[in-house]
Amino acid sequence: MNFSKYKAMSFDCYGTLIDWETGILTQLQAWAKQQNLQVSNTKLIELFGQHERAVQAETPAEIYPKILMKVHQRIARSLQCQSTENDAIAFGHSVGDWPVFPDTVEALKKLSRHYQLFILSNVDRNTFQKTNEKLGIVFDGVVTAQDVGSYKPDPKNFIAIKQCVADAGIAAEALLHVGESIYHDVIPGTDANLDTAWIDRQLDNPNATRASGAIDTKIKPTVKLGSMEHLANIAIS
């Protein structure tokens, strides 16, 4: 693949740069243990994805910590147990503690020497600021769900990132949108006439759990890769 046409990349953050499934499961399994529940990681991730998508669709203007609070409460109801206010608040504000994938920081540093880098994320500004401290670079632009008033895969979010990149003097044709989620990023990114890179973090895992939802195999990203390290290596070769 020829990367010479690109001057910028926009990234989903949670799932692509940040290991959100580990972060989610760390919180939910600790809570489940307090509830004396034995529930598999697969089940928890399935419930998280189901309820997150529903809550975001129902309350698109709500900031992400409050989305997560509602998600926690719905997961508890699904498992017929209790989510206290403190439980929900703790989960809602846990995002800043979610870990960075091991290859993310170095890959971003390499890419930033050759491309302008942007963020298109389904969080709020305060939450992303906490995460950004771990990522090691200053992005050329950041668009959050809070800024737009909706959550990906809403087309408005992709209109917003295209405008952000245009404001930096870069045409949409010179932008590659990078994401882990087919549902949140590859499908709507393609629909917005953007080239897309699918970072399939579970490429070689036959037992993959996917908080971002099931894979639609009919959708073809511009390029499919297994890691940020791989993207950095081929994009600057």
C-alpha positions in Angstrom: 0.0 0.0 0.0 1.3 3.5 -0.9 1.1 5.9 2.0 2.6 8.8 0.1 -0.9 10.2 -0.5 -1.5 10.8 3.2 -0.6 13.9 5.2 -2.6 13.1 8.3 -4.1 10.3 10.3 -7.0 10.4 12.7 -7.3 7.8 15.4 -10.0 6.3 17.5 -8.5 6.2 21.0 -10.1 3.6 23.2 -9.6 0.1 21.7 -7.0 1.3 19.2 -4.5 3.2 21.3 -5.8 2.3 24.7 -6.5 -1.3 25.8 -10.1 -0.6 26.8 -11.1 -4.2 27.2 -8.5 -4.8 29.8 -9.5 -1.5 31.5 -13.2 -2.5 31.4 -12.7 -6.0 32.6 -10.4 -4.9 35.5 -13.2 -2.8 36.8 -16.1 -5.1 36.1 -14.4 -8.3 37.5 -13.4 -6.5 40.7 -17.1 -5.4 41.1 -18.4 -8.9 40.2 -16.1 -10.4 42.9 -17.7 -8.0 45.5 -21.1 -9.2 44.3 -20.0 -12.9 44.6 -20.6 -13.3 40.9 -18.8 -15.7 38.7 -19.2 -14.3 35.2 -16.9 -14.8 32.3 -14.9 -12.0 30.6 -16.8 -12.9 27.4 -20.1 -12.3 29.0 -19.0 -9.0 30.6 -17.6 -7.6 27.4 -20.8 -8.7 25.5 -23.0 -6.9 28.1 -20.8 -3.8 28.0 -20.9 -3.5 24.3 -24.7 -4.1 24.1 -25.5 -1.5 26.8 -22.9 1.1 25.8 -24.3 1.2 22.2 -27.8 1.5 23.5 -27.1 4.2 26.1 -25.1 6.3 23.6 -27.9 6.1 21.1 -30.5 7.1 23.7 -28.6 10.0 25.2 -26.1 11.2 22.6 -25.5 14.5 24.4 -24.5 12.9 27.7 -20.8 13.0 28.6 -19.0 9.7 28.6 -18.5 9.2 32.4 -22.3 9.4 32.8 -22.8 7.0 29.9 -20.5 4.5 31.7 -22.5 5.0 34.9 -25.7 4.0 33.1 -24.0 1.1 31.4 -22.8 -0.2 34.8 -26.3 0.0 36.2 -27.7 -1.9 33.2 -25.1 -4.6 33.4 -26.0 -5.1 37.0 -29.7 -5.4 36.1 -28.8 -7.9 33.4 -27.0 -10.0 35.9 -29.7 -9.5 38.6 -27.4 -7.9 41.1 -26.7 -4.4 42.5 -24.8 -1.4 41.2 -24.5 1.2 43.9 -24.1 4.9 43.1 -20.4 4.6 44.2 -20.0 1.5 42.0 -21.4 3.4 39.0 -19.4 6.5 39.6 -16.1 4.5 40.0 -16.7 2.8 36.7 -17.7 6.1 35.0 -14.4 7.7 36.1 -12.1 4.7 35.5 -11.2 5.6 31.9 -8.1 7.5 32.8 -6.8 4.4 34.4 -7.2 2.1 31.4 -3.8 1.0 30.1 -2.0 2.0 26.9 -1.2 -0.8 24.5 2.5 -1.5 24.6 3.2 -0.5 21.0 1.1 2.8 21.1 3.5 5.4 22.4 6.4 4.5 20.2 4.2 4.2 17.1 2.7 7.6 17.7 6.1 9.2 18.1 7.3 7.7 14.8 4.2 8.6 12.9 4.2 12.2 14.3 7.5 12.9 12.5 5.9 12.2 9.2 2.1 13.0 9.6 -0.2 15.3 11.4 -2.1 13.3 14.0 -5.7 13.8 15.1 -8.1 12.1 17.6 -11.7 11.2 17.0 -13.0 9.7 20.2 -16.2 8.7 21.9 -15.3 10.4 25.2 -15.4 13.9 26.7 -12.6 16.4 26.8 -11.7 15.9 30.5 -11.5 12.1 30.1 -9.3 12.3 27.0 -7.0 14.8 28.7 -6.2 12.2 31.4 -5.5 9.7 28.7 -3.4 12.0 26.6 -0.9 12.4 29.4 0.0 8.7 28.8 0.3 8.9 25.0 3.4 11.0 24.9 2.6 13.4 22.1 0.5 16.6 21.5 -2.1 15.9 18.8 -2.7 18.4 16.0 -6.4 18.3 16.7 -8.9 16.5 18.9 -12.6 15.9 18.3 -14.6 14.2 21.1 -18.2 13.1 21.3 -18.7 16.0 23.8 -17.6 18.5 21.1 -20.1 17.0 18.5 -23.0 16.1 20.8 -23.1 12.6 19.4 -21.2 9.3 19.5 -19.7 7.3 16.7 -20.9 5.8 14.4 -23.0 9.0 13.9 -22.0 10.7 10.6 -21.8 14.0 12.4 -18.6 12.9 14.2 -16.9 12.2 10.9 -18.0 15.5 9.4 -16.4 17.1 12.5 -13.1 15.3 12.1 -13.0 16.2 8.4 -13.6 19.8 9.3 -10.9 19.7 11.9 -8.4 18.3 9.4 -9.5 20.9 6.8 -8.9 23.7 9.3 -5.3 22.4 9.5 -5.0 22.8 5.7 -5.4 19.1 4.8 -7.9 17.6 2.3 -10.0 14.7 3.3 -8.3 12.6 0.5 -5.0 13.0 2.4 -6.5 11.7 5.7 -6.3 8.0 6.8 -8.8 7.2 9.6 -7.5 4.5 12.0 -9.6 2.4 14.3 -10.1 -0.9 16.0 -13.9 -1.0 15.6 -15.6 -1.9 12.4 -18.9 -0.6 13.9 -17.6 2.7 15.3 -14.9 3.6 12.8 -14.4 1.5 9.6 -18.1 1.5 8.4 -18.9 5.1 9.2 -15.4 6.3 8.1 -15.9 4.5 4.8 -19.4 6.0 4.5 -17.8 9.4 5.0 -15.5 8.8 2.0 -12.4 8.4 4.1 -9.7 5.8 3.6 -9.7 3.6 6.7 -7.1 1.4 8.5 -8.5 -1.4 10.6 -6.2 -2.1 13.6 -7.5 -5.6 14.5 -6.0 -5.9 18.0 -7.3 -9.5 18.2 -6.2 -10.5 14.7 -4.6 -13.9 15.8 -7.0 -14.6 18.7 -9.5 -17.3 17.8 -11.4 -16.6 21.1 -11.6 -12.9 20.6 -14.0 -10.8 22.7 -15.0 -7.5 21.1 -16.5 -4.7 23.1 -17.0 -2.8 19.9 -19.4 -5.5 18.5 -19.4 -8.3 16.0 -17.3 -8.1 12.9 -19.2 -7.3 9.6 -17.0 -9.2 7.1 -18.7 -7.5 4.2 -16.9 -4.2 5.0 -13.5 -3.8 3.5 -11.1 -1.2 5.1 -8.5 0.3 2.9 -5.9 -1.7 4.9 -6.1 -4.2 7.7 -3.3 -4.5 10.3 -2.7 -6.2 13.6 -1.1 -3.4 15.6 0.0 0.2 15.8 3.6 -1.0 15.5 2.8 -2.5 12.1 1.1 0.7 10.9 4.1 2.8 11.9 6.5 0.5 10.2 4.7 0.4 6.9 3.6 4.0 6.9 7.1 5.4 7.2 9.1 2.8 5.2 
